[in-house]
Amino acid sequence: MLDDPRTVRITGDDTAAVFRRAADADADSDPGARPGRPVPEAYVWCNLTSGDGTRALWLLLLPFMVVNLAHWMRPAAPGRVRTVRLYGLLVRLAGLTLTVLLVAAACEVALDLAAWQCAGTRACARRHSWLGFLSPADGGWWSAPGRRLALAALVPGALTGLLWYLSHRTWSAYESQQPLSHGPGPDVESGRTPLGRPGFWYGRRLVARLRAAHTAAGLLTVAAAVATPAARFDRRPGGSAALDTLGWLLLAALAAVAAAVVAVVCRRGRSEHRLDRELDHHLVRRLPLGALLLLMLAAAYAGWSRPGWESAGRLPGDATFGGLALAQGLLVVVLAGVAHSLHRTARTSAAAEDAPARPRTALRGLGGPAVAVLACALGAVMSGGVAQRVADWLDGTGTSIPGPPVLLTWQASAIPLVLVVLLALCGRLAARTWRLARTLRVTVEQDHPGEPADPQRTRRIARTRAMATLTDDGPLVVGVTSAATLLLGAAALVGALGTGDTPARAAEGAFAVVEGAAETAQALGSWLVGLGFLLFVTWGRRAYKDASARRTIGILWDVGTFWPRAAHPFAPPCYAERAVPDLTWRMATWTEATGGRLVLSGHSQGSVLAAAAAWQLTPAVRGRVALLTYGSPLERLYGRWFPAHFGPAALSALHRDVDCWRNLYRLTDPIGGPVRLPGDCGPAVDRDPLKDPLAYGRTGRHPLPAPILGHSDYQADPAFAEERQRLLARLHPDLPGPRHRDGHPAEPDCAPQGSSGRSSA
């Protein structure tokens, strides 16, 4: 980034820091030695998304991260405050169901498959000697069904504790970073973008409250899984009246605390208009402790001696997973209705204001509900994959134990059908890309007139340009996948609850085609779920040991973890809650101390951080800043998927508030693109697409074939230095210089880069 091997850290730590060239370390104290020359600085933040081996555990949190994204994808709808709050509430409830689903899957594996079914079956327990002390044939103290369940509850309880630990650890490191404390400026009060509000990047209170609620929900799920079978046995005729009463009281207490958990999740989400430094200490501590106490009571209740109690069949998993699937489907449908209403309001408002350009909102405002469906599908696949693999491991023959709930088998059987739909869509996109590449060959040749034709070179450039456009088809892929998943998931739920049997057995006696299709779908689904689970474990193990693999995960996490944890506290941490205050503090304190001017440049995700940091500055400081973005997804990704925060109104306001802004992009870049500001602002910000490659054939300046750069090495293009120099020259000359005796101003060039750029070097 600094184009110099000798660098020094000016401020920061091993996680994120600001660097300068060693020769510029004392530029602020001795500016006379560099009159008229800008001093470049580099903000390196790659360790926020790819650090030590614990980052591999973030793969467990993938469904939580995806549902948290859905929270921020709502359409912009000025004046619809209650509807916006309802949207956030629905996403938070969907996130709560995902926590319960993950813990319920752990209960299915540990309590149902291992402790209830396998340990309770003589043949299965004999094959797995480590379960021998739990077998009724052994006759030991732990062989009672309730005690087996109580002991197995340690597994899902430990999983819940691990999620709490990861969330608390990252909460202390990320959400506790305080941004600049200043009153909201005019742009904040007008509501052009919430990212400029003082409390937007400080979600400490909300995450702590949600963490307590989700931890309690996980512990209550385990407690219910332990206590419910014992309570059902106590209700039988001739059972113990005292134990029956205790069972009812325990279940009532579980229901009461569960209602309290839902009430906490339903409370108003975030306080963005101010820095909310308060913490709900009593709630954060007492709610999880109360749930833990109920879990201990449930274990004691289930472990009480009950002569004649034997484990048979399955635990009531179908009702649990079916209820969760139904709740998630209803939440998504209502969320889609709310999102459609908000989008319609946004379009009506834009038409009434005669806006020159309307937002290119993905899926007509339904991006959030579509992504929420994918989050629920990921949770179901992870749950079904774990249960299916453990069942196959415990019972290789498939005859000694009943196996996982029927619903999980139906859901796995739907996966091949979803893949068929995806393959058809990918085939259509591939054919369209091939046709577009053929069409672009003429354009490529016209871009290089007078040069000798090179058909192979032309085809490669045209193919790269055509493939770069696939990013714009992302909404189509997400929409089709989500729709197919929702419809097939509903069919799986109806089939499981209606037949009570697996698809293959339910189709017995039907037409041969139907029976064969059911058997094939079930076999393929089981195989695909198992393969997905193995790939997931393999990737996590590799990421734990390999730093380069962790960086790959970090790059994939760039978009997902940019946003605060407003919907799910167990999602990977929001690195922007550290990076944005870092940049804001650096720019604000430097300009206050020196009175100097800034060119803030950012590549890829760094351009998003640059925009977010600029919005957090006071109007006076923001007026001293020029913005240079390149390879930027500000409009192409963020503007389309997060219109309430990066829509045309917000980006136009940013353009008016900073001194000047220029954006560079290439047609071969699959991530970056033009900002597309409406009216005369567009050409003022977007430069014409850069040439890529820099030379079509061999030239005196490029004797060897120039590479196609795509998303990387924007600084290698002469246009970068040209635009940066123009920005330095266009900064208002009447701004005061730094307060030094010799009067020479310093003009640093802070350059936050994406973690996929050279900042990780």
Rosetta blueprint (number, residue, H / E / L):
1 M L
2 L L
3 D L
4 D L
5 P L
6 R L
7 T E
8 V E
9 R E
10 I E
11 T E
12 G E
13 D L
14 D L
15 T L
16 A L
17 A E
18 V E
19 F E
20 R E
21 R E
22 A H
23 A H
24 D H
25 A L
26 D L
27 A L
28 D L
29 S L
30 D L
31 P H
32 G H
33 A H
34 R L
35 P L
36 G L
37 R L
38 P L
39 V E
40 P E
41 E E
42 A E
43 Y E
44 V E
45 W L
46 C H
47 N H
48 L H
49 T L
50 S L
51 G L
52 D L
53 G H
54 T H
55 R H
56 A H
57 L H
58 W H
59 L H
60 L H
61 L H
62 L H
63 P H
64 F H
65 M H
66 V H
67 V H
68 N H
69 L H
70 A H
71 H H
72 W H
73 M L
74 R L
75 P L
76 A L
77 A L
78 P L
79 G L
80 R L
81 V H
82 R H
83 T H
84 V H
85 R H
86 L H
87 Y H
88 G H
89 L H
90 L H
91 V H
92 R H
93 L H
94 A H
95 G H
96 L H
97 T H
98 L H
99 T H
100 V H
101 L H
102 L H
103 V H
104 A H
105 A H
106 A H
107 C H
108 E H
109 V H
110 A H
111 L H
112 D H
113 L H
114 A H
115 A H
116 W H
117 Q H
118 C H
119 A L
120 G L
121 T L
122 R H
123 A H
124 C H
125 A H
126 R H
127 R H
128 H L
129 S H
130 W H
131 L H
132 G H
133 F H
134 L H
135 S L
136 P L
137 A L
138 D L
139 G L
140 G L
141 W H
142 W H
143 S H
144 A L
145 P H
146 G H
147 R H
148 R H
149 L H
150 A H
151 L H
152 A H
153 A L
154 L H
155 V H
156 P H
157 G H
158 A H
159 L H
160 T H
161 G H
162 L H
163 L H
164 W H
165 Y H
166 L H
167 S H
168 H H
169 R H
170 T H
171 W H
172 S H
173 A H
174 Y H
175 E H
176 S L
177 Q L
178 Q L
179 P L
180 L L
181 S L
182 H L
183 G L
184 P L
185 G L
186 P H
187 D H
188 V H
189 E H
190 S L
191 G L
192 R L
193 T L
194 P H
195 L H
196 G H
197 R L
198 P L
199 G L
200 F L
201 W L
202 Y L
203 G L
204 R H
205 R H
206 L H
207 V H
208 A H
209 R H
210 L H
211 R H
212 A H
213 A H
214 H H
215 T H
216 A H
217 A H
218 G H
219 L H
220 L H
221 T H
222 V H
223 A H
224 A H
225 A H
226 V H
227 A H
228 T H
229 P H
230 A H
231 A H
232 R H
233 F H
234 D H
235 R L
236 R L
237 P L
238 G L
239 G L
240 S L
241 A H
242 A H
243 L H
244 D H
245 T H
246 L H
247 G H
248 W H
249 L H
250 L H
251 L H
252 A H
253 A H
254 L H
255 A H
256 A H
257 V H
258 A H
259 A H
260 A H
261 V H
262 V H
263 A H
264 V H
265 V H
266 C H
267 R L
268 R L
269 G L
270 R L
271 S L
272 E L
273 H L
274 R L
275 L L
276 D L
277 R L
278 E L
279 L L
280 D L
281 H H
282 H H
283 L H
284 V H
285 R H
286 R H
287 L H
288 P H
289 L H
290 G H
291 A H
292 L H
293 L H
294 L H
295 L H
296 M H
297 L H
298 A H
299 A H
300 A H
301 Y H
302 A H
303 G L
304 W L
305 S L
306 R L
307 P L
308 G L
309 W L
310 E L
311 S L
312 A L
313 G L
314 R L
315 L L
316 P L
317 G H
318 D H
319 A H
320 T H
321 F H
322 G H
323 G H
324 L H
325 A H
326 L H
327 A H
328 Q H
329 G H
330 L H
331 L H
332 V H
333 V H
334 V H
335 L H
336 A H
337 G H
338 V H
339 A H
340 H H
341 S H
342 L H
343 H H
344 R H
345 T H
346 A H
347 R H
348 T H
349 S H
350 A H
351 A H
352 A H
353 E L
354 D L
355 A L
356 P L
357 A L
358 R L
359 P L
360 R L
361 T L
362 A H
363 L H
364 R H
365 G H
366 L L
367 G H
368 G H
369 P H
370 A H
371 V H
372 A H
373 V H
374 L H
375 A H
376 C H
377 A H
378 L H
379 G H
380 A H
381 V H
382 M H
383 S H
384 G H
385 G H
386 V H
387 A H
388 Q H
389 R H
390 V H
391 A H
392 D H
393 W H
394 L H
395 D L
396 G L
397 T L
398 G L
399 T L
400 S L
401 I L
402 P L
403 G L
404 P L
405 P L
406 V H
407 L H
408 L H
409 T H
410 W H
411 Q H
412 A H
413 S H
414 A H
415 I H
416 P H
417 L H
418 V H
419 L H
420 V H
421 V H
422 L H
423 L H
424 A H
425 L H
426 C H
427 G H
428 R H
429 L H
430 A H
431 A H
432 R H
433 T H
434 W H
435 R H
436 L H
437 A H
438 R H
439 T H
440 L H
441 R H
442 V H
443 T H
444 V H
445 E H
446 Q H
447 D H
448 H L
449 P L
450 G L
451 E L
452 P L
453 A L
454 D L
455 P H
456 Q H
457 R H
458 T H
459 R H
460 R H
461 I H
462 A H
463 R H
464 T H
465 R H
466 A H
467 M H
468 A H
469 T H
470 L H
471 T H
472 D H
473 D H
474 G H
475 P H
476 L H
477 V H
478 V H
479 G H
480 V H
481 T H
482 S H
483 A H
484 A H
485 T H
486 L H
487 L H
488 L H
489 G H
490 A H
491 A H
492 A H
493 L H
494 V H
495 G H
496 A H
497 L H
498 G H
499 T H
500 G L
501 D L
502 T L
503 P H
504 A H
505 R H
506 A H
507 A L
508 E L
509 G L
510 A L
511 F L
512 A H
513 V H
514 V H
515 E H
516 G H
517 A H
518 A H
519 E H
520 T H
521 A H
522 Q H
523 A H
524 L H
525 G H
526 S H
527 W H
528 L H
529 V H
530 G H
531 L H
532 G H
533 F H
534 L H
535 L H
536 F H
537 V H
538 T H
539 W H
540 G H
541 R H
542 R H
543 A H
544 Y H
545 K H
546 D L
547 A H
548 S H
549 A H
550 R H
551 R H
552 T H
553 I H
554 G H
555 I H
556 L H
557 W H
558 D H
559 V H
560 G H
561 T L
562 F L
563 W L
564 P L
565 R L
566 A L
567 A L
568 H L
569 P L
570 F L
571 A L
572 P L
573 P L
574 C L
575 Y L
576 A H
577 E H
578 R H
579 A H
580 V H
581 P H
582 D H
583 L H
584 T H
585 W H
586 R H
587 M H
588 A H
589 T H
590 W H
591 T H
592 E H
593 A H
594 T H
595 G L
596 G L
597 R L
598 L E
599 V E
600 L E
601 S E
602 G E
603 H E
604 S L
605 Q H
606 G H
607 S H
608 V H
609 L H
610 A H
611 A H
612 A H
613 A H
614 A H
615 W H
616 Q H
617 L L
618 T L
619 P H
620 A H
621 V H
622 R H
623 G L
624 R L
625 V E
626 A E
627 L E
628 L E
629 T E
630 Y E
631 G L
632 S L
633 P L
634 L H
635 E H
636 R H
637 L H
638 Y H
639 G H
640 R H
641 W H
642 F L
643 P H
644 A H
645 H H
646 F H
647 G L
648 P H
649 A H
650 A H
651 L H
652 S H
653 A H
654 L H
655 H H
656 R H
657 D H
658 V L
659 D L
660 C E
661 W E
662 R E
663 N E
664 L E
665 Y L
666 R E
667 L L
668 T L
669 D L
670 P L
671 I L
672 G L
673 G L
674 P L
675 V L
676 R L
677 L L
678 P L
679 G L
680 D L
681 C H
682 G H
683 P H
684 A H
685 V H
686 D E
687 R L
688 D L
689 P L
690 L E
691 K L
692 D L
693 P L
694 L L
695 A L
696 Y L
697 G L
698 R L
699 T L
700 G L
701 R L
702 H L
703 P L
704 L L
705 P L
706 A L
707 P L
708 I L
709 L L
710 G L
711 H L
712 S L
713 D L
714 Y H
715 Q H
716 A H
717 D L
718 P H
719 A H
720 F H
721 A H
722 E H
723 E H
724 R H
725 Q H
726 R H
727 L H
728 L H
729 A H
730 R H
731 L L
732 H L
733 P L
734 D L
735 L L
736 P L
737 G L
738 P L
739 R L
740 H L
741 R L
742 D L
743 G L
744 H L
745 P L
746 A L
747 E L
748 P E
749 D E
750 C E
751 A L
752 P L
753 Q E
754 G L
755 S L
756 S L
757 G L
758 R H
759 S H
760 S H
761 A L
